Amino acid sequence: MRNHTVPRERAVRESDTSLAELRGDCARMAPHWVKPTAATPAPVPPSLIHGITVPPASARLIDGMAEYGD
């Protein structure tokens, strides 16, 4: 089995990647990504959605966030 560890110098450099570098990397990779050909599924009627629970910690997190446009 091969060791897939990243050399320390490379790991440190990747953690320092700027947003501009990341966007550039993504732009260069975009032509290699394949767009799925599957059709978009039809929306599910609200009457069929049931049994959804939200953990209290998640509800508090969302409640503490600013409203869109604030």
N, C-alpha and C positions, 0 to 999 in steps of 0.2 A: 504494500500500500504506500502511495506517495504522500509525502508531507506537503500540505497545501498552505503552509503558513506564509504570510507576507513579510518580506524583509522589513526591519525596523525603519530604515530610511524611507522606503516607499509608503509605509503606513502613516508616518508622520506627514509626508508630503500630501497624501490624499486627504488627510484631515484638514489641511490648510487650503483646500481647493476653494476658489472664490465662486460666487454666483455666476459671474461672467464666464469663467472657465467651464463650469457645469453646464450652462446653457449652450456653450460652444460644442462641448462633447455631445450633448443631446442632439444638436442640429446636425452634427456629422453622422450620428447613428440613425437618425430618422429614416433615411432612404433604405436602411436595412430591415426596418420593422415591417411586418406584414399586417395589412389591415384585414380584420376578420370579414368573411363574406356572409356570415350568418345574419339573418333578418332580425330586426329589433323585436323583442317579445311584446305582445299586447299588454297594456296596463291591467293590473289586477283590480277588480272593483273593490271598494272599501268594505262592502258587505262580506267579502270572503276573508278579510284580514281580522284575525282574532288571536288572543293569547299572547299579545306582545307585552313584555315586562321590561322596565328600565330600572337598572340598579340605582339605589338612592345616590351613590357617589356620582354616577353619570348624570343624573338629573340635577344635582347641585352644580356640577361643572357647567352644564349648559345654561342653567339659570343664572350663573354668575357672569356669563359672557355678554358682551354688549350686543344690542340689537343691530341688525343690518342697517348700515347708513348712519350710525351714531358717530 
